[in-house]
């Protein structure tokens, strides 16, 4: 009973924070709400007995990527946006866009159903082989990440570092003009 209540609470926090992200005019509030949404998703993953995915959610998204977004927003000194003109001229306000959105929503539902059916098939196949523990072991994932995929892991970190340095240099050039 408590698990069900907590699930609905964390789901409501994730949905509410995600909706507020796109409704904010201040980019700093949007970033903080996105971090709250990621935290609620992490709590949902913990309830689904996926602690590795929950920690990866916190470390990778809320920790690394959101800090990068925060630095970019602070570096660019993004002001609050004035949406009055945007509300009148935005292309999504045109007729027919709602039907396109409904079509995309239907496509998303079809993909979700397909993915859920496929996951149950994969789970049955993996369970038949008996190596479920090997797939969910944090130690085995870490060993593969830092041995087989070490180059990709380090190349990604260098790419993020170069992007941050480039953002700093571009912001510094704008100040001198």
C-alpha beads as a LAMMPS data file, in Angstrom:
LAMMPS data file: protein, C-alpha beads

177 atoms
176 bonds

1 atom types
1 bond types

-500.0 500.0 xlo xhi
-500.0 500.0 ylo yhi
-500.0 500.0 zlo zhi

Masses

1 110.0

Atoms # bond

1 1 1 0.000 0.000 0.000
2 1 1 2.780 2.425 0.937
3 1 1 4.691 1.563 -2.238
4 1 1 1.652 2.405 -4.359
5 1 1 1.166 5.750 -2.626
6 1 1 4.864 6.592 -3.014
7 1 1 4.749 5.602 -6.669
8 1 1 1.870 7.989 -7.343
9 1 1 3.520 10.772 -5.337
10 1 1 6.814 10.479 -7.235
11 1 1 4.971 10.151 -10.544
12 1 1 2.990 13.306 -9.780
13 1 1 6.176 15.171 -8.850
14 1 1 7.881 14.040 -12.067
15 1 1 4.927 15.020 -14.256
16 1 1 4.310 18.303 -12.444
17 1 1 7.963 19.350 -12.505
18 1 1 8.257 18.398 -16.180
19 1 1 5.205 20.470 -17.078
20 1 1 6.519 23.412 -15.090
21 1 1 9.875 23.202 -16.907
22 1 1 8.298 24.232 -20.173
23 1 1 6.026 26.786 -18.534
24 1 1 8.762 28.852 -16.881
25 1 1 10.002 32.128 -18.301
26 1 1 13.151 32.084 -16.191
27 1 1 15.684 29.500 -17.486
28 1 1 17.223 29.022 -14.029
29 1 1 13.880 27.871 -12.609
30 1 1 13.477 25.521 -15.568
31 1 1 16.828 23.906 -14.837
32 1 1 16.026 23.447 -11.159
33 1 1 12.629 21.944 -11.985
34 1 1 14.258 19.582 -14.477
35 1 1 16.618 18.397 -11.744
36 1 1 13.586 17.810 -9.493
37 1 1 11.960 15.808 -12.284
38 1 1 15.103 13.688 -12.673
39 1 1 15.139 13.092 -8.915
40 1 1 11.529 11.893 -8.977
41 1 1 12.333 9.584 -11.898
42 1 1 15.243 8.201 -9.924
43 1 1 12.902 7.457 -7.018
44 1 1 10.568 5.655 -9.427
45 1 1 13.484 3.548 -10.686
46 1 1 14.373 2.623 -7.107
47 1 1 10.791 1.480 -6.534
48 1 1 11.049 -0.643 -9.663
49 1 1 14.118 -2.417 -8.184
50 1 1 16.535 -0.817 -10.635
51 1 1 19.093 0.853 -8.350
52 1 1 21.786 1.051 -11.037
53 1 1 19.503 2.939 -13.403
54 1 1 18.442 5.210 -10.529
55 1 1 22.023 6.087 -9.654
56 1 1 22.925 6.546 -13.309
57 1 1 19.942 8.897 -13.610
58 1 1 21.222 11.006 -10.724
59 1 1 24.904 10.931 -11.637
60 1 1 24.636 11.356 -15.395
61 1 1 21.572 13.526 -15.868
62 1 1 21.068 15.492 -12.651
63 1 1 24.779 15.572 -11.893
64 1 1 26.640 16.058 -15.140
65 1 1 24.314 17.187 -17.885
66 1 1 22.224 19.537 -15.748
67 1 1 25.347 21.152 -14.306
68 1 1 26.483 21.667 -17.891
69 1 1 23.116 23.272 -18.738
70 1 1 23.387 25.421 -15.632
71 1 1 26.846 26.644 -16.641
72 1 1 25.664 27.424 -20.162
73 1 1 22.646 29.384 -18.924
74 1 1 24.760 31.292 -16.428
75 1 1 27.500 31.873 -18.990
76 1 1 25.181 33.185 -21.654
77 1 1 23.324 35.261 -19.066
78 1 1 19.997 34.330 -20.610
79 1 1 17.333 36.863 -19.653
80 1 1 13.700 36.166 -18.954
81 1 1 11.888 35.843 -22.219
82 1 1 9.048 38.056 -23.321
83 1 1 6.593 35.637 -24.863
84 1 1 3.865 38.047 -25.993
85 1 1 5.127 38.294 -29.592
86 1 1 6.048 34.600 -29.633
87 1 1 2.524 33.605 -28.607
88 1 1 1.049 35.392 -31.620
89 1 1 3.524 34.281 -34.289
90 1 1 4.670 30.821 -33.256
91 1 1 4.225 28.139 -35.953
92 1 1 2.632 25.705 -33.481
93 1 1 -0.361 28.044 -33.222
94 1 1 -1.297 27.409 -36.856
95 1 1 -4.316 25.236 -37.767
96 1 1 -3.604 21.580 -38.436
97 1 1 -0.737 21.317 -36.003
98 1 1 -3.026 19.696 -33.417
99 1 1 -3.782 16.822 -35.800
100 1 1 -0.065 16.322 -36.375
101 1 1 0.476 16.259 -32.598
102 1 1 -2.316 13.709 -32.169
103 1 1 -0.731 11.535 -34.863
104 1 1 2.634 11.707 -33.058
105 1 1 0.944 10.814 -29.751
106 1 1 -0.699 7.779 -31.374
107 1 1 2.675 6.742 -32.805
108 1 1 4.222 7.054 -29.343
109 1 1 1.524 4.822 -27.843
110 1 1 2.098 2.196 -30.545
111 1 1 5.845 2.280 -29.864
112 1 1 5.324 1.937 -26.112
113 1 1 3.045 -1.075 -26.554
114 1 1 5.563 -2.653 -28.943
115 1 1 8.416 -1.995 -26.494
116 1 1 6.486 -3.511 -23.570
117 1 1 5.670 -6.643 -25.567
118 1 1 9.278 -6.929 -26.707
119 1 1 10.663 -6.489 -23.176
120 1 1 8.504 -9.335 -21.868
121 1 1 9.760 -11.537 -24.725
122 1 1 13.388 -10.621 -23.983
123 1 1 12.856 -11.200 -20.253
124 1 1 11.508 -14.685 -20.921
125 1 1 14.455 -15.487 -23.189
126 1 1 17.021 -14.202 -20.687
127 1 1 15.281 -15.993 -17.815
128 1 1 15.448 -19.250 -19.781
129 1 1 19.242 -18.912 -20.052
130 1 1 19.628 -18.098 -16.356
131 1 1 21.953 -15.072 -16.687
132 1 1 19.614 -12.410 -15.312
133 1 1 21.955 -11.735 -12.375
134 1 1 24.821 -11.083 -14.783
135 1 1 22.776 -8.467 -16.647
136 1 1 21.763 -6.574 -13.506
137 1 1 25.090 -6.684 -11.695
138 1 1 26.617 -3.243 -11.215
139 1 1 30.061 -4.836 -11.051
140 1 1 29.678 -6.447 -14.489
141 1 1 28.354 -3.215 -16.024
142 1 1 31.266 -1.258 -14.509
143 1 1 33.785 -3.826 -15.713
144 1 1 32.453 -3.668 -19.273
145 1 1 32.250 0.143 -19.201
146 1 1 35.831 0.629 -18.017
147 1 1 37.402 -2.125 -20.131
148 1 1 35.573 -2.638 -23.425
149 1 1 34.178 0.893 -23.724
150 1 1 36.965 2.868 -22.048
151 1 1 37.851 4.833 -25.190
152 1 1 34.252 5.907 -25.811
153 1 1 33.870 6.866 -22.137
154 1 1 37.003 9.033 -22.150
155 1 1 36.246 10.510 -25.583
156 1 1 32.840 11.621 -24.333
157 1 1 34.374 13.331 -21.312
158 1 1 36.893 15.156 -23.524
159 1 1 34.097 16.194 -25.886
160 1 1 32.107 17.683 -22.997
161 1 1 35.223 19.480 -21.726
162 1 1 35.921 20.955 -25.183
163 1 1 32.290 22.114 -25.444
164 1 1 32.550 23.896 -22.087
165 1 1 35.812 25.612 -23.062
166 1 1 34.259 26.647 -26.383
167 1 1 31.245 28.121 -24.611
168 1 1 33.521 30.108 -22.294
169 1 1 35.554 31.425 -25.225
170 1 1 32.449 32.390 -27.199
171 1 1 30.962 34.181 -24.204
172 1 1 34.260 36.023 -23.587
173 1 1 34.361 37.242 -27.221
174 1 1 30.824 38.601 -26.935
175 1 1 31.765 40.610 -23.838
176 1 1 34.731 42.262 -25.584
177 1 1 32.570 43.445 -28.483

Bonds

1 1 1 2
2 1 2 3
3 1 3 4
4 1 4 5
5 1 5 6
6 1 6 7
7 1 7 8
8 1 8 9
9 1 9 10
10 1 10 11
11 1 11 12
12 1 12 13
13 1 13 14
14 1 14 15
15 1 15 16
16 1 16 17
17 1 17 18
18 1 18 19
19 1 19 20
20 1 20 21
21 1 21 22
22 1 22 23
23 1 23 24
24 1 24 25
25 1 25 26
26 1 26 27
27 1 27 28
28 1 28 29
29 1 29 30
30 1 30 31
31 1 31 32
32 1 32 33
33 1 33 34
34 1 34 35
35 1 35 36
36 1 36 37
37 1 37 38
38 1 38 39
39 1 39 40
40 1 40 41
41 1 41 42
42 1 42 43
43 1 43 44
44 1 44 45
45 1 45 46
46 1 46 47
47 1 47 48
48 1 48 49
49 1 49 50
50 1 50 51
51 1 51 52
52 1 52 53
53 1 53 54
54 1 54 55
55 1 55 56
56 1 56 57
57 1 57 58
58 1 58 59
59 1 59 60
60 1 60 61
61 1 61 62
62 1 62 63
63 1 63 64
64 1 64 65
65 1 65 66
66 1 66 67
67 1 67 68
68 1 68 69
69 1 69 70
70 1 70 71
71 1 71 72
72 1 72 73
73 1 73 74
74 1 74 75
75 1 75 76
76 1 76 77
77 1 77 78
78 1 78 79
79 1 79 80
80 1 80 81
81 1 81 82
82 1 82 83
83 1 83 84
84 1 84 85
85 1 85 86
86 1 86 87
87 1 87 88
88 1 88 89
89 1 89 90
90 1 90 91
91 1 91 92
92 1 92 93
93 1 93 94
94 1 94 95
95 1 95 96
96 1 96 97
97 1 97 98
98 1 98 99
99 1 99 100
100 1 100 101
101 1 101 102
102 1 102 103
103 1 103 104
104 1 104 105
105 1 105 106
106 1 106 107
107 1 107 108
108 1 108 109
109 1 109 110
110 1 110 111
111 1 111 112
112 1 112 113
113 1 113 114
114 1 114 115
115 1 115 116
116 1 116 117
117 1 117 118
118 1 118 119
119 1 119 120
120 1 120 121
121 1 121 122
122 1 122 123
123 1 123 124
124 1 124 125
125 1 125 126
126 1 126 127
127 1 127 128
128 1 128 129
129 1 129 130
130 1 130 131
131 1 131 132
132 1 132 133
133 1 133 134
134 1 134 135
135 1 135 136
136 1 136 137
137 1 137 138
138 1 138 139
139 1 139 140
140 1 140 141
141 1 141 142
142 1 142 143
143 1 143 144
144 1 144 145
145 1 145 146
146 1 146 147
147 1 147 148
148 1 148 149
149 1 149 150
150 1 150 151
151 1 151 152
152 1 152 153
153 1 153 154
154 1 154 155
155 1 155 156
156 1 156 157
157 1 157 158
158 1 158 159
159 1 159 160
160 1 160 161
161 1 161 162
162 1 162 163
163 1 163 164
164 1 164 165
165 1 165 166
166 1 166 167
167 1 167 168
168 1 168 169
169 1 169 170
170 1 170 171
171 1 171 172
172 1 172 173
173 1 173 174
174 1 174 175
175 1 175 176
176 1 176 177
